[in-house]
Every structure is written in structure tokens, then in C-alpha cells.
Amino acid sequence: MRPALRFAMFLCLLLALDGALLFDGLSRRMAEYATLARLEVVTRGLGLTDLAVATEARYTRHPAVSDPVVPFMDHPGAIEHFPTGAFWLPPSR
Amino acid sequence: MARHNLEKQLSILDFALSSLWRHRMKSLSVLLVFAAVIFLLASFQMVTQALSDKAKQVLAHTPEITLQKMSAGRQESIPLAYGEQLAGIFGIRRVVPRIWGYYFDEVRLANYTVMGLEVNEMPEGGRLGATLAKGVMPGPADEAQGRVVVGQSIKKTMDLAGRTTFSLFRPDLSLKPFEISGEFSPDTDILTNDLIVMNVADARDLFGIPAGLVTDLCVYVANPKEIETIAKKISEALPSVRVLTRSQIQKTYQVVFGWRSGFGSICLLAALAAFVILAWDKASGLSPEERREIAILKVLGWETSDILAVRSRESVIVSGLACIVGMTAAYIHVVYFDAALFRPVLMGWSVLRPDLHLLPRLAAGDILLILAFTVIPYLAATVIPAWRSATVPADSALGG
């Protein structure tokens, strides 16, 4: 078997894996639509403004209603020290 | 003629693949490093894009206007009387006061978000019961005294072992008892994971906030098109108040995850450093073995364009495979492993951690962005060495 054919078969195998992931992703997307309605009710019912992803610091728990300067407010010369501060950008306002 | 061309292209591809196989250890190491760089970039892109998408979908329903009182650059409690001052502004449908804040549990080292509000006054407050996994939402203030609804992580962290009661400390260290009347569904974890929802009176008692003060005011308007106009009028009527509109909150989540964040910059710099090293290695010169191989090919009658074609096919194969492997691995990492490698940075020292259930939407633009950062620089970095290798005189390489 020539190398180009072997390579094409390997490529097809990889693309088949990607296709399977795509189909699984579509079924997950359908399930996500069902939970989206619940999330909308919770957001409206509680007036939520932020995602509950990082709970260690108030400026990464609620970036939408915090000031960009909050991480440095604890005392004069304070530095931002929470790990999540490296992932979350301060809101531009 | 077409058949001849196809056969020639296939032969060049065969030769390129054989060449890569002859140097398989080197090819494999380049492929793995390249795939790892793409995995890192694609994982970051997928996580931030999935989170931004989720925020865009659910935060379209946040309060239309949120009012916070600012004093000396800090947020502080806002007087309830401010709500009455807004009565003169035409177009405001209702103003709902809330008391909310953070409770640090010193035993479990966890931060809880305590939210006190009268759910019946909120839009869709009556439907909140349908979002619970178990129990009911507390009703009007008097009946619901001391009753709360908690998020999944709160329940797990408190480890109540079947009990439905727990206590939290007031600022004066006296204990305030609560009874769990319901639990939020795991499906809403991304919003409710760390929440303890109670009525305003309980939250006021827990935080020791004096009567007449609340944390913020949610303002709902009759016509959504007038949000900006009404926000402007509120700013003029209450100059010490920060006015946050729904669109500002949504905008925050479209910029809060980005390449300019510390972690994003590290991912980008790591990718750039890897490419600089790779390009340096490629451009710094040909090995004697490579020069010899090219010289033999030329002696056998290969043209410069053929050698150039072989080298470019090698680059396309390596970068294309690395791209497919790296992006597939990134998708699996984000969807099936909940972005496990990024969680230490994404959640930091948080004790309460939600199940994110991230599902990235792979748009053509995102794939092109990753290709632009990875495959295209690699191909560009290999063009010059490929040309240099193709123009090596046969006699000089063979020592003639």
C-alpha cells in the first residue's frame, strides 16, 4: 500500500472521530437548550448579574457590578493576589 | 495529462511522507510540540468563548437597570428612600430593593453569596419554584422567616447529612438559624451554585444592615427602548449613584475573558516562543544529511520546484495533522473533562466550584483565528528554508 493511501486512511480515522464528537455535541446542544429556559427564569426571578464560576474574590464572582479598582482597594499599595485575577479581565467601564 | 499530474502529485506526497517517516522521531516530536501549542490556544479560546456565549444567553435577562450607591470610591448601602425619589421619572415600572453580599464560612473556608429579596416582586419570581430540584421557594416575608433555598455546592459543603437546618453568624457573632426549604437544580449551577436565597428581612438581620438601607435597587422599565434614557435621568436625579444598565452588564462578559488577561497572554506568549524556536531551528541552516539528500535528488533529475513541493508538503502534513490533533484534544478537554487543566486558574482558591458543562460553539472565525496563530506562521517559517534547500548546488553538497 502506498504511503499516500495509508495517510489518507489515518486522516479519515481522525475525521471520523471528529464527526462522532460533532454528533455528540449536537445532542448535548439540544439538552442545553432545555436547561437554558431554567437559567433564564433564575436570572429574571433573582435579578442575577453574574456567572457563579469563581467564588474566591468578589471582583471575579461579580465582575459586572464591581469596580476595576476593587482588587487594589484593600489597603494603600495593595496588589491583586487571587489566582482568578489572572484569567478574568477587569471590566472596561 | 490530468492523470499524469495527479500521479506526479501523489508521488510527491508519497516521497514527503516517506521522508517524514525516515526522520520519524524528529517529525513526531515537532508534531507533538506543535499539537500541544494548538491544544493550549484552542482550549483557551473554547473555554472563553463557551463562557461568553453562556453569559450572553442568560444575562439577557438581568435587571434592566441596577443602582448602587458610591461613597469615597466604594460601594455602600443605598437608602430605600432613593427608590421613592425615582417615582417622578416616567417609564419606570417598578423598583425592587435587594440585600445581598458575601458570607465567609471560616470553618469550611468557603464564600457564600447571600441574596435577600422578595421573589414575588421580581419578574418571573412566581416561576422560580419550577427551577428547583427539590422543595419550594420561600413565600412572603412573614411566613418564610428563616427559610432559604440553597445552591448545590452549599448543600455539599455544609454536609448536612439529612438535616435541613443550619446556622450562620451575625456580625456580633450571635447565631441566626435557617431552614432549607428548597435546592436549586444542578442544571442552574453556573448561576446558583454558591447562592443562599432568603427574604430581605432575614438578609438584613444576618448582615446587620440598618432599616431603610439595602444593597442595591433593581429598576424595571416599561419600554426596553427607553432604558438608556431613563438611566440618564436617574444619574441626573441621584448623582451619587452608579447606574448599571443591562447592556453594560452584558458588555462586561464579552470583554472579561480575553487574550489580554494574564493567563491569555501566557498562552499566546508560550505559542509565540514555541514558533520562534521552531522558526529559528528551521531557518538556521540545513544539516549535512539534508544537503546530501537534496544533491542526490538533483543529480537524479529532480527540479528545484519538485524539491520545493516536497518540503512544502511535509510542512502542510505536519501542521495540518498537529492542527487536527490539537483542536480535537482541546475539544475533548473542554467538553468531557470540564477544562480540567484550566480550572486551577479559572476558579483559583474557590472552595465552591460549579460543574461548568461547557459546550463550545466552533465557528469558522474561531478556527481561522487558531490557524492564523499557528499553522500559517509555521508554513511561513518553512518557506525560506525550503527554498534554500531547493537551491543547493548538487556538486557542492556532494563535495565535488
Interface residues (C-beta under 8 A of the other chain):
Chain A: R2 P3 A4 R6 F7 L11 L14 L15 L17 D18 L21 G25 R28 R29 E32 T35 L36 R38 L39 E40 V41 V42 T43 R44 G45 L46 G47 L48 T49 D50 L51 A52 V53 A54 T55 E56 A57 R58 T60 R61 P63 A64 V65 D67 V69 M73 F82 P83 T84 G85 A86 F87 W88 L89 P90 P91 S92 R93
Chain B: L10 L13 D14 L17 S18 W21 L51 K54 A55 Q57 V58 L59 A60 H61 T62 P63 T66 Q68 G73 R74 Q75 V96 R98 Y102 A110 N111 T113 M115 L117 V119 M122 P123 E124 G125 R127 L128 A130 T131 G151 F184 S185 D187 T188 D189 I190 L191 T192 N193 D194 L195 V197 D216 C218 L244 Q248 I249 K251 T252 Y253 V255 V256 F257 G258 R260 S261 G262 F263 G264 I266 I317 L321 I324 V325 T328 Y331 I332 V335 F342 P344 V345 L346 M347 G348 W349 S350 V351 L352 R353 P354 L356 H357 L359
